[in-house]
Structure formats: structure tokens, C-alpha cells
Amino acid sequence: MPSSEQNGIKSWQLRTRPEQLLRWFFWLIGIAIFLFCWRLISEKTIWMFVEDSPRQAIDMAERMVPPKWEYMGKLWIPVWDTINIATLGTMLAILIAIPIAFCAARNTSPSLTFVRPIALFIIVSSRSINSLIWALMLVTLIGPGVFAGVIAIGLRSIGFCAKLLYEAIEEIDPNQVEAIEATGASKAQKLSYGIVPQIMPAFAGISVFRWDINIRESTVLGLVGAGGIGLQLDSSISTLAWTQVSLILIVILGTVVVSEWVSAKIRHAII
């Protein structure tokens, strides 16, 4: 915005000249980084394929219509496996995340110099590795199947659940805990009556929300052999059975929509 002048003297200005130059300098740096990254991407991209992609997409869409509805009979068990992977993986993550969250929270950690950094490291490690990578490693270690998918979802979810839960623990009202302590309560009683009741709504919401996310993630674990409907998706794509692929995508979409509706209803009932 232009500055106003009174008798040739500036009375107001949005930014000083050094601030404006610094702002333009950062814009210049950002544009230079963007152009550099674009150059790297362009060098490794076959643009002939990119230009032909709209025609290929139309051709694939035509091959996927109509869906092969009679294939639905073979999808019920994989869908059930997918739901089980998400549910059992979430339960496993919650069981492990609870003690980690209490160790990570400043107001409940046994040691801020030793135990808390270890708990935070576990949280960061879990959240840093995608579930597909966990599944790929576990399939190599324990073989393909639903069990590998459950463990992969659990390991991926520990960091998410523990992070949100320990933040909820740190945000509790300390006055309630002090009131419990004033009665001469033990540490277990202080935990049971002073801390747990305050974090239960957050705990329930986190659990349901993570389960909803895991439903979506478990649908693709079969691509690396970790069970679920992703196995059928991978085999259908490999054999170019596009009518089966379209049906599987419809089923995945329907499963995700239903899980979203269920989790929303549960969260609304709890919170």
C-alpha cells in the first residue's frame, strides 16, 4: 500500500525499504529453489508419456466400464480382512501407545532426562515410517498375510496415538490432581481418579479417528503382500482385468465412506 504524505513528509508506511528488500530477497530465493527443483524433475521426466497420458486415461476408463459385478463374491472375505487389519492394528497400537504417552508427558513421565526422550524417540520413529514400508519389511520377516498387515498398521499408529494422547495428558487441569493428592491418595489413585477421567474423551476420539485412518491405509497393504483387498487389486492390475479393478475401487470407496460415517457417529456420541 502506498504511504500517505503530509507536507512532503511520509506519515505512514506499510514496510520500510530494508523490510521490503528483504521480502523480495526471500521471494527470489523461493523462486530460484522452485526453478531448480523443476529442472531436476524435468530432466528425469519423459514428457512424451506425459503428453500421451490423457489419451491413455480415457482408454483405461473405457476398459473399466462396466464393473464386473459378479466378481463381488470374491471380495467379501478380503474386505473383512481389511477391516480386521485396521481394527486389530489400532487396538495393538493403543495398548502400546498408552504407556508411551504417559512416559512422554511432562507431568506424568518418571524421568524427564531419560525416560521422556526415549518415549519421544519411539513416537517420532513410528510416525516417520509409512505403513507400506512397515508392511514391506514385515512381509520379508514373517511372510505375507493378514498378520503382517496388522503389525504394520499397529507400528505405524503408535506414534500418532501416543503423540495426541500425551498432549492431552499435558493439558489436564492440575487442580483436580492436587485435590486428589490432598486426600492422601496413592499414585495409582491419583492416576485413576485425577488424570484418566480428564483424558478419556480425548482417548476415545483419538482411537476412533485412528481406526478410520487405518481403514484407508489397510486397503493398500495388499499391494506388498500384507493381506486385505489390496491383494485382489494388485492381481487384477497385473492381469489387466480393468473391470475387476473398477469394482474393487468402488468397494474400497464404499468401505471408506461407511467407516467415515461410523467413526463420525461414534465421535459424536462420545464427544
Summary of the structure (lengths in Angstrom):
residues: 271
radius of gyration: 26.5
end to end distance: 46.0
largest distance: 84.6
contacts: 822
relative contact order: 0.12
helix: 79%
strand: 3%
